[in-house]
Amino acid sequence: MTKYEVLNQLNTRKMNSREAYKLLFKEETERKPRRAGFIIIRIKIPESKGATMLLSFLLFLPIPLFLVKMLIPRKIKNKKGAVSEQLSLTPKEMLEMISISGVKVDVKTHDKVRIFIKTI
């Protein structure tokens, strides 16, 4: 049915407004998030330039996500409760979070060490 036919039926009261609305406008579909393939990690330690340079050399290229998932210890992965008291996410929620593209985590410690993690 075309838009004009629906509006004419609505005008002549052959159809109520809810039915006309459903015919005129499609339901919104929930968009699925894009999956991440790689993780970028940057670590800056202000007191030790040598350690910062070594870490930036080791972590220069993005790390494939499947390697990160393999490196997560099995005891944390199979744990059902929260990972720690400070982090209230379960391990399954944590794996789902790092699997989504565009997640950025910026950690600044009291020692002024900065850790930046980004999924792409």
VOSE-966606 format. One record per residue: residue in one letter; x, y, z of N, C-alpha, C, O, CB in turn; residue number from 0. Coordinates in steps of 0.05 Angstrom, whole numbers, plus 32768, in hexadecimal, padded with zeros to 4 digits. Each point is the difference from the previous one (the first is absolute). Glycine has a CB too. Example, Ala and Ser with C-alpha at 12.3 -4.5 7.8 and 13.67 -1.06 7.14 Angstrom:
<kolfis>
KOLFI lumza  n.X  n.Y  n.Z ca.X ca.Y ca.Z  c.X  c.Y  c.Z  o.X  o.Y  o.Z cb.X cb.Y cb.Z vexti
KOLFI     A 8108 7F8E 809C 7FEE 8018 8000 8012 8018 8000 8015 8000 800D 7FC5 7FE9 800C     0
KOLFI     S 801F 802C 7FD9 8010 8018 8001 7FF1 8016 800E 800A 8016 8004 800E 7FDD 7FD1     1
</kolfis>
This chain:
<kolfis>
KOLFI lumza  n.X  n.Y  n.Z ca.X ca.Y ca.Z  c.X  c.Y  c.Z  o.X  o.Y  o.Z cb.X cb.Y cb.Z vexti
KOLFI     M 8011 7FE9 8000 7FEF 8017 8000 8012 8019 8000 8013 8001 800F 7FC8 7FE6 8009     0
KOLFI     T 801F 802C 7FD8 8010 8018 7FFE 7FFA 8013 8017 7FEC 7FFD 800F 8016 7FFE 7FBF     1
KOLFI     K 800E 8019 8034 7FFD 8014 8016 7FE6 800F 7FFC 7FF2 8006 8014 8040 7FFE 7FF0     2
KOLFI     Y 7FC7 8003 7FE4 7FE8 8010 7FFB 7FE6 7FEF 8005 7FED 800B 800A 802C 8010 7FD4     3
KOLFI     E 7FE8 7FCB 801C 7FE9 7FEF 8006 7FFB 7FFE 801E 7FEA 8001 800A 801F 7FE5 7FCC     4
KOLFI     V 800D 8017 8039 7FFE 7FFE 801D 7FF5 801A 800C 7FEF 8000 8011 8038 7FE0 7FF0     5
KOLFI     L 7FE3 8037 7FF5 7FF7 801A 800A 7FE2 8005 7FF8 7FF2 800C 8010 803D 8005 7FED     6
KOLFI     N 7FC9 7FE6 7FEC 7FE3 8002 7FF8 7FEF 7FEF 8012 7FEA 8009 8008 8024 8001 7FC9     7
KOLFI     Q 7FFA 7FDE 8034 7FF0 7FEF 8012 7FFF 800B 801C 7FEC 7FFE 800E 8021 7FDA 7FD7     8
KOLFI     L 8009 8034 8024 8000 800D 801A 7FEE 8018 8001 7FF2 8005 8014 803D 7FEB 7FF3     9
KOLFI     N 7FD0 801F 7FE3 7FEF 8018 7FFE 7FE2 7FF8 8000 7FF0 800E 800B 8035 800A 7FDC    10
KOLFI     T 7FD4 7FD2 800B 7FE4 7FF7 7FFF 7FF9 7FEF 8018 7FEA 7FF5 8001 8018 800C 7FCD    11
KOLFI     R 8010 7FFC 8045 7FFC 7FF0 8019 7FFB 7FE3 7FFB 7FF2 7FF3 8010 7FFD 8036 8005    12
KOLFI     K 801C 7FCC 7FD6 7FFF 7FE3 7FFC 8016 7FF2 800F 8000 7FE7 8003 7FEC 8020 7FCF    13
KOLFI     M 8027 8008 8037 8017 7FF5 800E 8006 8013 8018 7FFE 8018 7FFD 8015 7FD2 7FD8    14
KOLFI     N 7FF6 800A 8041 8007 8011 8017 801D 8009 7FFD 800F 7FF6 7FEF 7FCF 7FF3 802F    15
KOLFI     S 802A 802A 7FF3 801A 800C 7FFD 8017 7FED 8006 8016 8002 7FF4 7FD5 8029 8019    16
KOLFI     R 8011 7FC2 8005 8015 7FED 8006 8007 7FEE 7FE9 8017 7FFB 7FF9 7FDA 8006 8037    17
KOLFI     E 7FFA 7FF5 7FC3 8004 7FEF 7FE8 800E 800F 7FEA 8012 7FF6 7FF2 7FC5 7FEF 801A    18
KOLFI     A 8020 8034 7FF0 800C 8011 7FEB 801E 8006 8007 8011 7FFF 7FEE 7FC2 8016 8009    19
KOLFI     Y 8033 7FF0 8022 801C 8004 8007 8011 7FE8 7FFB 8016 8003 7FF6 7FDA 801D 802D    20
KOLFI     K 8006 7FC8 7FE4 800F 7FE8 7FFB 8004 7FFB 7FE2 8015 7FF5 7FF8 7FD8 7FF8 8032    21
KOLFI     L 8000 801A 7FC5 8004 7FFD 7FE4 8013 8015 7FF4 800E 7FFA 7FED 7FC4 7FF2 8011    22
KOLFI     L 802D 802C 800D 8011 8015 7FF4 801D 7FFE 8009 8012 8006 7FF0 7FC6 8017 800F    23
KOLFI     F 802D 7FDB 801A 801B 8000 800B 8008 7FE4 8008 7FF1 7FF2 800D 800A 803D 8002    24
KOLFI     K 801D 7FCA 7FE9 800B 7FE5 8008 8009 8001 801D 8007 8015 800A 8007 7FE2 7FC6    25
KOLFI     E 7FF2 7FF2 803C 800A 7FFE 801B 801F 8004 8000 800D 7FF8 7FED 7FCD 7FE9 8020    26
KOLFI     E 802F 802B 8008 801D 8004 8002 800D 7FE6 8007 7FF8 7FF2 8012 8002 803E 7FFC    27
KOLFI     T 801B 7FC9 7FE3 800F 7FE8 8006 8018 8007 8011 800C 8015 7FFD 7FE4 7FD5 7FD8    28
KOLFI     E 8016 8004 803D 8017 8005 8011 801A 7FFA 7FF1 8003 7FEB 7FF4 7FE2 800A 8035    29
KOLFI     R 802C 801F 7FD7 8019 7FFC 7FF1 8014 7FEF 8011 8002 8004 8018 7FF7 8028 7FD1    30
KOLFI     K 8014 7FC2 8009 8013 7FEF 800D 801B 800E 8000 8008 800C 7FEB 7FDF 7FCA 8008    31
KOLFI     P 8028 8029 8023 801A 800D 8000 8014 7FF2 7FEE 7FFE 7FE8 7FFC 7FF9 8028 8032    32
KOLFI     R 801C 7FFF 7FC7 8015 7FF4 7FF0 8013 7FF1 8011 8006 8008 8016 7FF5 801D 7FC9    33
KOLFI     R 800F 7FC5 8017 8012 7FEF 800E 801D 800B 7FFE 8008 8009 7FEA 7FDA 7FCF 800F    34
KOLFI     A 802D 8027 801C 801C 8009 7FFF 8011 7FE9 7FF7 7FFA 7FE8 8004 7FFD 8039 8022    35
KOLFI     G 801F 7FE6 7FCE 8013 7FEC 7FF6 801B 8003 800E 8010 7FED 8002 7FD8 8012 7FD3    36
KOLFI     F 801E 801A 8033 801B 8005 800C 7FFD 8012 8018 7FEC 800D 8005 8029 7FEF 7FCE    37
KOLFI     I 8001 8004 803E 8001 8010 8018 801A 8010 7FFE 8015 7FF5 7FFB 7FD0 7FEA 8021    38
KOLFI     I 8019 803B 7FEA 8017 8012 8001 8005 8006 801E 7FEE 8008 800E 8009 800C 7FC3    39
KOLFI     I 8022 7FE7 8037 8007 8006 801C 8018 8013 8001 8014 7FFB 7FF2 7FDB 7FD7 801D    40
KOLFI     R 800E 8043 8000 8016 8013 8004 8004 8004 801E 7FED 8005 800F 8009 8013 7FC5    41
KOLFI     I 8023 7FE5 8035 8007 8003 801D 8016 8015 8002 8014 7FFE 7FF3 7FDE 7FD2 8018    42
KOLFI     K 8009 8044 8007 8014 8015 8004 8007 8001 801E 7FEE 8003 8011 8000 8018 7FC7    43
KOLFI     I 802C 7FE2 802E 800A 8001 801B 8012 8018 8002 8016 8000 7FF4 7FE7 7FCD 8012    44
KOLFI     P 7FFB 8049 8007 8010 8018 8000 801C 7FFE 800E 8012 800D 7FF8 7FC3 800B 8007    45
KOLFI     E 802D 7FD7 8016 8019 7FFE 800E 8015 7FF0 7FF0 8018 8004 8004 7FCF 7FFE 8027    46
KOLFI     S 8011 7FEC 7FC4 8013 7FEF 7FF1 7FFB 8002 7FE2 7FEF 7FF3 7FF5 8012 7FEE 8033    47
KOLFI     K 8010 802F 7FCC 7FFD 8004 7FE3 8008 7FE6 7FF1 7FF6 7FFA 7FEA 8013 8037 801B    48
KOLFI     G 800A 7FC0 8006 8009 7FE8 7FF3 7FEA 7FEB 7FFF 7FFC 7FF2 7FEC 8033 8017 8023    49
KOLFI     A 7FC3 7FF4 8007 7FEA 7FEC 8001 7FE9 8009 7FEE 7FF4 7FEF 7FF3 8018 8005 803C    50
KOLFI     T 7FEF 8026 7FCF 7FEC 800A 7FEE 8007 7FFB 7FE3 7FEF 7FF8 7FF0 8006 802B 8031    51
KOLFI     M 8025 7FE1 7FD8 8008 7FFB 7FE5 7FFF 7FE2 7FF9 7FF8 7FF9 7FEA 8026 802F 8018    52
KOLFI     L 7FEA 7FC7 8011 7FFF 7FE3 7FFB 7FE3 7FF7 7FFC 7FFA 7FF1 7FEE 802F 8009 802E    53
KOLFI     L 7FC5 8010 7FF5 7FE3 7FF8 7FFE 7FF4 800B 7FE6 7FF0 7FF3 7FF3 800D 800C 803F    54
KOLFI     S 800B 801A 7FC6 7FF5 800B 7FE7 800B 7FF1 7FE8 7FF2 7FFD 7FEC 8009 8030 802A    55
KOLFI     F 801E 7FC9 7FEC 800B 7FEF 7FEA 7FF1 7FE5 7FFE 7FFA 7FF7 7FEA 8033 8020 801C    56
KOLFI     L 7FCF 7FDD 8011 7FF2 7FE6 8001 7FE3 8002 7FF7 7FF5 7FED 7FF3 802A 8004 8031    57
KOLFI     L 7FD4 8024 7FE3 7FE4 8004 7FFA 7FFB 8013 7FE9 7FEB 800D 7FFF 800B 7FE9 8031    58
KOLFI     F 801D 800D 7FBE 7FFD 8013 7FEA 7FE9 7FF8 7FED 7FF1 8012 7FF9 8040 7FF7 800A    59
KOLFI     L 7FCD 7FDE 7FF6 7FEB 7FF7 7FEE 7FE7 7FF8 8011 8003 7FF7 8017 801F 7FFA 7FC7    60
KOLFI     P 7FC6 8011 8016 7FE8 7FF6 800E 8002 7FE2 8004 800A 7FF1 7FF0 7FDB 8034 7FFB    61
KOLFI     I 8010 7FD2 802B 8000 7FE4 8007 7FE6 7FF4 7FF7 7FEB 800B 8006 8033 7FFD 8022    62
KOLFI     P 7FE3 7FE0 7FCA 7FE7 7FF3 7FF8 7FEF 7FF8 8019 800B 7FF8 8014 800B 7FF8 7FC2    63
KOLFI     L 7FD0 8013 8027 7FEE 7FFB 8017 8000 7FE3 8009 7FFE 7FFA 8017 7FE6 802B 7FD9    64
KOLFI     F 801F 7FC8 7FFC 8000 7FE4 8008 8017 7FF9 8012 7FFE 7FEE 8010 7FEB 8007 7FC5    65
KOLFI     L 802E 8018 8028 8017 7FFB 8012 7FF9 800A 801C 8008 7FF2 8014 8018 8012 7FC6    66
KOLFI     V 7FD3 8012 8029 7FF9 800B 801A 7FEC 7FED 800E 8003 7FFB 8018 8005 8034 7FD8    67
KOLFI     K 7FE5 7FC7 8000 7FEC 7FED 800C 800D 7FE6 8009 7FF8 7FF4 8013 7FE5 8021 7FD0    68
KOLFI     M 8038 7FE3 800E 800E 7FE7 8008 8011 8004 8019 8004 7FED 800F 7FFC 8005 7FC1    69
KOLFI     L 800A 8026 8034 8012 8006 8016 7FF1 8005 801A 800D 7FFF 8016 8013 8013 7FCA    70
KOLFI     I 7FC6 7FF2 801F 7FF1 8004 8019 8000 7FE5 800F 7FF8 7FEC 7FF5 7FEB 8039 7FF6    71
KOLFI     P 8026 7FDB 802E 8001 7FE7 800F 7FE5 7FF2 8003 7FEB 800D 8002 803C 8006 8017    72
KOLFI     R 7FDA 7FD3 7FE6 7FE7 7FF1 8001 7FF1 8002 801A 7FE8 7FFF 8001 802D 7FE2 7FDF    73
KOLFI     K 7FF9 8023 8036 7FF2 8003 8019 7FF0 801A 8002 7FEB 8000 800C 8039 7FE4 8009    74
KOLFI     I 7FE6 8031 7FDE 7FF0 8019 8000 7FEA 7FFD 7FEB 7FEA 800A 8005 803E 8011 8009    75
KOLFI     K 7FDE 7FD8 7FDC 7FEC 7FFD 7FEA 7FE7 7FF0 8009 7FEA 8006 7FF9 803B 7FFD 7FE6    76
KOLFI     N 7FE0 7FE8 8031 7FEA 7FEF 8009 7FF3 8009 801A 7FED 7FF4 800A 802A 7FE7 7FDF    77
KOLFI     K 7FF4 803A 8023 7FF6 800B 8019 7FE4 800C 7FFB 7FFC 800E 7FEC 8033 7FFA 8026    78
KOLFI     K 7FBE 7FF4 8000 7FE5 800A 7FFC 7FFB 801A 800D 7FEE 800F 7FF8 8003 7FC2 8005    79
KOLFI     G 801E 8036 8018 7FFB 8019 800E 800F 8017 7FF4 800A 7FFE 7FE9 7FEE 7FE9 8041    80
KOLFI     A 800B 802F 7FE4 800E 8017 7FF6 801E 7FFA 8000 800A 7FEF 800F 7FD3 8030 8003    81
KOLFI     V 8032 7FEE 7FDC 801C 7FFC 7FFD 800F 8009 8019 8011 7FF1 800A 7FEB 8015 7FC5    82
KOLFI     S 7FFE 8011 803B 800B 800A 8019 7FEC 8012 800D 7FEA 8006 7FF6 8045 7FF7 7FF8    83
KOLFI     E 7FD8 800D 802A 7FEE 8012 800E 7FFD 801B 7FF2 7FEB 800D 8001 8021 7FDC 802A    84
KOLFI     Q 800A 8021 7FC9 8000 8019 7FF2 7FF1 7FFF 7FE5 7FF3 8013 7FF8 8038 7FF9 801F    85
KOLFI     L 7FD7 7FDD 7FDC 7FF4 7FFC 7FE6 7FE8 7FED 8002 8004 7FE8 8006 8029 8020 7FE3    86
KOLFI     S 7FBB 8002 8014 7FE8 7FF0 8005 7FF7 7FF0 7FE8 7FEA 7FF6 8000 8009 802C 8022    87
KOLFI     L 801E 7FDC 7FC9 7FF8 7FF1 7FE8 8007 7FE3 8004 8014 7FF9 800D 7FF4 802F 7FD6    88
KOLFI     T 7FE8 7FC6 8012 8007 7FE4 8000 8013 7FFB 7FE8 8001 8011 7FEE 7FD2 7FE2 8027    89
KOLFI     P 803C 7FF8 7FEC 8013 7FFB 7FEA 7FF2 7FFD 7FE5 800B 8009 7FEB 8012 7FE0 8035    90
KOLFI     K 7FCB 800C 7FDF 7FF1 7FFE 7FE7 7FF9 801C 7FF5 8003 8006 7FE8 7FEB 7FCD 8026    91
KOLFI     E 8009 803F 8004 7FFA 801C 7FF8 801A 800E 7FF7 7FFF 8010 7FED 7FDA 7FF1 8033    92
KOLFI     M 803D 7FF9 7FED 8019 800D 7FF8 8009 7FF7 7FE4 8009 8010 7FF0 8004 7FF2 8040    93
KOLFI     L 7FF0 7FE4 7FCA 8006 7FF6 7FE5 7FEE 800C 7FEB 8009 8006 7FEA 8007 7FD0 802A    94
KOLFI     E 7FD6 802D 7FF2 7FEE 800D 7FEE 8007 801D 7FFB 7FFD 800A 7FEA 7FDF 7FD7 8025    95
KOLFI     M 802D 802D 8006 8007 801C 7FFE 8018 8004 7FEE 8001 8012 7FF0 7FEC 7FF6 803D    96
KOLFI     I 8028 7FE7 7FD6 8018 8004 7FEF 7FFB 7FF6 7FE4 8011 8005 7FEF 800B 7FF7 803A    97
KOLFI     S 7FCF 7FF5 7FD2 7FFA 7FF7 7FE5 7FF2 8015 7FEF 7FFC 7FFB 7FE8 8001 7FD7 802B    98
KOLFI     I 7FFA 8044 7FF9 7FF2 8015 7FF1 8014 8015 7FF7 8011 8008 8010 7FC4 7FEF 800B    99
KOLFI     S 8028 8011 7FCD 8012 8015 7FF4 7FFA 801B 800C 7FE8 8007 8005 801C 7FDE 7FD1   100
KOLFI     G 8010 802B 802F 7FFD 801B 8009 8001 8004 801E 7FFB 8016 800A 7FEA 7FF0 7FCF   101
KOLFI     V 8022 7FE5 8036 8001 8002 801E 801C 800C 8006 8014 7FF7 7FF7 7FCD 7FE1 8010   102
KOLFI     K 801E 803D 800A 8019 800E 8009 8001 7FFF 801E 7FED 8007 800D 8013 8017 7FCA   103
KOLFI     V 8017 7FDA 8033 8005 8000 801D 8019 8010 8005 8015 7FF9 7FF6 7FD4 7FDA 8011   104
KOLFI     D 8015 8041 8009 8017 8011 8007 8003 7FFF 801F 7FF0 800A 800E 8009 8015 7FC9   105
KOLFI     V 801D 7FD4 8032 8005 7FFD 801C 8017 8012 8009 8015 8000 7FF4 7FDB 7FD0 800A   106
KOLFI     K 800B 8040 8016 8015 8012 800B 8003 7FF9 801E 7FEC 8001 800F 8009 8025 7FCF   107
KOLFI     T 8022 7FD1 8029 8005 7FF8 801C 800A 8017 8011 8006 8016 7FF5 8004 7FBC 7FFB   108
KOLFI     H 7FF7 802A 802A 800A 8015 8012 801E 8005 7FFC 800B 8014 8008 7FD1 7FE0 8019   109
KOLFI     D 8033 7FF8 7FD3 801C 8003 7FF9 8005 800E 7FE6 8016 8002 7FF6 7FF3 7FD4 8024   110
KOLFI     K 7FE1 8033 7FD9 8000 800E 7FE6 8008 7FEE 7FE9 8009 8009 7FEC 8002 8021 802C   111
KOLFI     V 7FF1 7FBB 7FEC 8004 7FED 7FEA 7FE5 8000 7FF1 7FEB 8000 800B 8037 7FE3 800F   112
KOLFI     R 7FE1 801E 7FCB 7FE8 8002 7FEF 7FFF 7FE7 7FEE 8013 7FFA 7FF3 7FEE 8039 800F   113
KOLFI     I 7FE7 7FC0 7FFE 7FFC 7FE9 7FEF 7FE8 8006 7FEF 7FEA 8007 800A 8029 7FD9 8018   114
KOLFI     F 7FF0 801E 7FC4 7FEB 8006 7FED 7FFA 7FE6 7FEF 8013 7FF6 7FF4 7FFA 803C 800A   115
KOLFI     I 7FDB 7FC5 8002 7FF8 7FE8 7FF1 7FE9 8008 7FEE 7FEC 800D 8008 8022 7FD4 801E   116
KOLFI     K 7FF3 8017 7FC0 7FEC 8006 7FED 7FFB 7FE8 7FEE 8014 7FF4 7FF7 7FF9 803E 800A   117
KOLFI     T 7FDA 7FC8 7FFA 7FFA 7FEA 7FED 7FF9 800B 7FE5 7FF1 8014 7FFE 7FFF 7FCF 8029   118
KOLFI     I 801A 8010 7FC5 7FFA 8008 7FE4 7FF7 7FE8 7FF0 7FFA 8003 7FE8 8027 8023 801B   119
</kolfis>
